[in-house]
Amino acid sequence: METTKRVPIRLARAGLAELLNEVAYSKRRVVLVRNGKDVAALVPLEDLEKIEGDKPLSAKERARRLAIVKKATGMFAHLDKGRCWSAELIAEGREEARREEAE
């Protein structure tokens, strides 16, 4: 079954309740078309939550994450890059990062 249905706006107005039920219960997306061009969409709430969950990070959050990456990079800089390290060493690094993040 196709997941996206295209409907002219003039027909969508007349059958809006039916379209909303279709989107809500069958999880099917509906693209609204005006003069042959896609102009808007009705999407299931779950899809909207996924979209909104991908918002850009704030400058403060980006800086915080970058600091963690830089610190982790520095923690392992002395290690031989060609060697495979144990899960124990990785777990130690994660635990240290958790402690510092909690501070």
Secondary structure, 3 states (H helix, E strand, C coil): CCCEEEEEHHHHHHCHHHHHHHHHHHCCEEEEEECCEEEEEECCHHHHHHHHCCCCCCHHHHHHHHHHHHHHHHHCCCCCCCCCCCHHHHHHHHHHHHHHHHC
